[in-house]
Amino acid sequence: MDLRDYLTDTARAVAFLSRIRVPSSFLGDHDGGLSRAIRAFPFAGVIITLPAALVFGLMLAFGASELVASISALGVQALITGALHEDGLSDAADGLGGGRDREHALAIMKDSRIGSYGAVALILVIGLRAAALADLGTHLSAPGASACLIGVAALSRALMVWHWSALPPARADGIAAGAGMPEKQALQMALLAGLLLAAIFLLPASSVFAVVAAILASSLAAATFTSLARRRLDGHTGDTIGATQQICEAVALTTLAMAT
């Protein structure tokens, strides 16, 4: 693997997944395709989540309550990503929950307005992430709990790549369709990177059992949601990809909190 190519793919992944400004030299004549760049999604997740983890750790170290620190960290995370994945979660929930059939579900998901299913999904998933992260802050050191947030960020972005590759595009004109299907080798690298980064950040802070349980639980969540998208939409969209990340992050953090 060429290191310069991987760094370029990482920069493109960061630009796609967040509002972080990336030097134009990394983008060059990039046509927007991400078929190969998805291999860097887990590492990009680490970069994107570092500021939130730093805020979480510093607030805990300076005496903030675990819940206040966790909500603040998630707020920083949403600002950096532009709430990209949260938007996908709410749209996917509205479409899958309120759509009468495939076409109606896709039409709902394309509508920028938020419905009751989307609002409830956001409240539940953000609340679950905040509560689980606060619980980790209670039982682990500040650096350990912060490391868990970073490790889960890498794992959840690897699983969103898996969801992306497991289904065809549901819409020919969608953002995900325009970005291209993940290359097989890039998918394998993304999954391997996600597992390695999760182990690097999670194992020093938690037990082997908790880490394995979190990986298995979030993988099962990704498979279950992918099966639902296949049955209802016959494919993926940018919204279902973002929803996968949010669901997997919530499940992984909750599992870690329960097993730690």
C-alpha positions in Angstrom: 0.0 0.0 0.0 1.4 3.4 -1.0 1.4 5.7 2.1 0.8 8.9 0.0 -2.2 7.3 -1.7 -3.6 6.3 1.7 -3.2 9.7 3.1 -4.9 11.2 0.1 -7.8 8.8 0.6 -7.9 9.7 4.3 -8.1 13.4 3.4 -10.9 12.7 0.9 -12.7 10.6 3.5 -12.4 13.4 6.1 -13.8 15.9 3.6 -16.7 13.7 2.8 -17.6 12.8 6.4 -17.1 16.1 8.1 -16.8 19.9 7.8 -13.1 19.8 8.4 -11.3 21.8 5.7 -8.9 19.7 3.7 -6.1 21.2 1.6 -7.0 21.4 -2.1 -3.8 19.6 -2.9 -5.3 16.4 -1.5 -8.4 16.7 -3.6 -6.8 17.7 -6.9 -9.0 16.6 -9.8 -11.1 14.3 -7.6 -14.4 13.4 -9.3 -16.2 12.7 -6.0 -15.9 8.9 -6.3 -15.1 7.1 -3.1 -14.9 3.5 -4.2 -11.3 3.3 -3.0 -11.2 6.1 -0.4 -13.7 4.2 1.8 -10.7 2.1 3.0 -9.7 5.2 5.0 -13.1 5.7 6.6 -12.2 4.2 10.0 -9.0 6.2 10.3 -11.0 9.3 9.2 -13.4 8.5 12.0 -10.5 8.7 14.5 -9.5 12.1 13.2 -13.0 13.5 13.2 -13.7 12.2 16.7 -10.5 13.4 18.4 -11.8 16.9 19.3 -14.9 15.4 20.9 -12.9 12.9 22.8 -10.6 15.7 24.0 -13.5 17.8 25.2 -15.0 14.8 27.0 -11.7 13.9 28.7 -10.9 17.5 29.7 -14.4 18.2 31.1 -14.2 15.0 33.2 -10.7 15.9 34.4 -11.9 19.4 35.5 -14.9 18.0 37.5 -17.8 18.2 35.1 -20.5 15.5 35.6 -20.3 12.5 33.3 -23.6 13.3 31.6 -22.8 17.0 31.0 -19.4 15.9 29.6 -20.9 13.3 27.3 -23.6 15.5 25.9 -21.0 18.2 25.3 -18.7 15.7 23.5 -21.6 14.6 21.2 -22.4 18.2 20.5 -18.8 18.8 19.4 -19.0 15.7 17.3 -22.2 16.8 15.6 -20.7 20.2 14.8 -17.6 18.7 13.2 -19.6 16.3 11.1 -22.4 18.8 10.3 -24.8 16.2 11.9 -24.3 14.2 8.7 -25.0 10.8 10.2 -27.8 12.1 12.5 -29.5 13.5 9.4 -29.3 10.1 7.7 -30.7 8.4 10.8 -33.7 10.7 11.0 -34.5 10.5 7.3 -34.1 6.7 7.2 -36.3 6.3 10.3 -39.0 8.5 8.6 -38.8 6.6 5.4 -38.7 3.1 6.8 -41.2 3.8 9.5 -43.7 5.8 7.5 -43.3 4.6 3.9 -46.2 2.5 2.5 -43.9 0.9 -0.1 -40.4 1.3 -1.5 -41.2 4.4 -3.7 -43.1 6.1 -0.9 -40.3 5.4 1.6 -37.6 6.8 -0.8 -39.7 9.9 -1.4 -40.1 10.5 2.3 -36.3 10.1 2.8 -35.7 12.7 0.2 -37.9 15.2 1.9 -35.8 17.6 4.1 -38.6 17.9 6.7 -38.4 15.7 9.8 -41.3 13.5 10.9 -42.3 11.8 14.1 -40.3 8.6 13.4 -37.2 10.6 12.7 -37.5 12.8 15.8 -38.0 9.8 18.0 -35.1 8.0 16.5 -32.8 11.0 17.1 -34.0 11.3 20.7 -33.5 7.7 21.4 -30.2 7.2 19.7 -28.5 10.4 20.9 -29.9 9.8 24.4 -28.5 6.2 24.4 -25.1 7.4 23.2 -25.0 10.1 25.8 -26.1 7.8 28.6 -23.7 5.0 27.6 -20.7 7.4 27.3 -21.6 8.9 30.7 -21.6 5.5 32.2 -18.2 4.8 30.7 -17.0 8.0 32.2 -18.2 6.9 35.6 -16.4 3.5 35.6 -13.3 4.4 33.6 -10.6 7.0 33.8 -11.1 10.1 31.7 -8.5 9.0 29.1 -10.0 5.5 29.0 -13.5 6.7 28.4 -12.3 9.2 25.7 -10.4 6.4 24.0 -13.7 4.3 23.9 -15.4 7.1 22.0 -12.5 7.1 19.4 -12.4 3.3 19.1 -16.2 3.1 18.5 -16.0 5.9 15.9 -13.5 3.8 13.9 -15.6 0.6 14.3 -18.9 2.2 13.3 -17.5 3.8 10.2 -16.1 0.4 9.1 -19.5 -1.1 9.5 -21.2 1.7 7.5 -18.8 0.8 4.7 -19.9 -2.9 5.0 -23.6 -1.8 4.8 -22.7 0.3 1.7 -21.1 -2.7 0.0 -23.7 -5.2 0.9 -26.6 -3.5 -1.0 -26.9 -1.9 -4.4 -27.9 1.8 -4.6 -31.6 2.2 -4.1 -31.6 5.4 -6.2 -29.6 5.9 -9.4 -29.3 9.7 -8.7 -28.5 9.5 -5.0 -25.3 10.7 -3.3 -24.2 7.2 -2.4 -24.7 6.1 -6.0 -22.6 9.0 -7.3 -19.8 8.1 -4.9 -19.6 4.6 -6.4 -19.7 1.1 -4.9 -16.8 0.2 -2.6 -14.0 -1.8 -4.2 -13.6 -5.3 -2.7 -10.0 -4.7 -1.6 -11.0 -1.3 -0.1 -13.9 -2.9 1.8 -11.5 -5.5 3.3 -9.0 -2.8 4.3 -11.8 -0.8 5.9 -13.0 -3.7 7.9 -9.5 -4.7 9.0 -8.7 -1.1 9.9 -11.9 -0.7 11.9 -11.1 -3.8 13.9 -7.5 -2.9 14.5 -8.3 0.7 15.5 -11.1 -0.5 17.8 -8.7 -2.9 19.5 -6.0 -0.3 19.8 -8.3 2.2 21.5 -10.7 0.0 23.4 -8.5 -2.8 24.9 -6.3 -0.6 27.1 -9.5 0.9 28.6 -11.8 -2.1 28.8 -11.7 -5.9 29.0 -11.3 -8.3 26.2 -14.8 -9.6 26.8 -16.3 -6.1 26.6 -14.5 -5.3 23.4 -15.4 -8.5 21.7 -19.0 -8.1 22.9 -19.2 -4.6 21.5 -17.8 -5.7 18.1 -20.2 -8.6 17.8 -23.2 -6.5 19.0 -22.6 -3.7 16.6 -21.9 -6.1 13.7 -25.3 -7.8 14.5 -27.0 -4.4 14.5 -25.4 -3.5 11.2 -26.6 -6.8 9.7 -30.1 -6.4 11.1 -30.5 -2.9 9.7 -29.0 -3.9 6.4 -31.6 -6.7 6.1 -34.3 -4.2 6.8 -33.0 -1.8 4.1 -32.8 -4.7 1.7 -36.4 -5.8 2.4 -37.9 -2.3 2.4 -35.8 -0.4 -0.2 -34.0 -3.1 -2.2 -30.8 -1.1 -1.6 -28.9 1.5 0.3 -29.0 5.3 0.2 -26.8 7.9 1.8 -29.4 8.1 4.6 -29.2 4.4 5.4 -25.4 4.5 5.4 -25.4 7.4 7.9 -28.1 5.6 10.0 -25.9 2.5 10.1 -23.0 4.5 11.7 -25.3 6.0 14.3 -27.0 2.7 15.2 -23.6 0.9 15.4 -22.1 3.6 17.6 -25.0 3.5 20.0 -25.0 -0.3 20.2 -21.2 -0.5 20.7 -21.1 2.2 23.4 -24.1 0.6 25.2 -22.5 -2.8 25.1 -19.2 -1.4 26.4 -21.0 0.3 29.2 -22.9 -2.9 30.2 -19.8 -5.1 30.0 -17.3 -2.8 31.7 
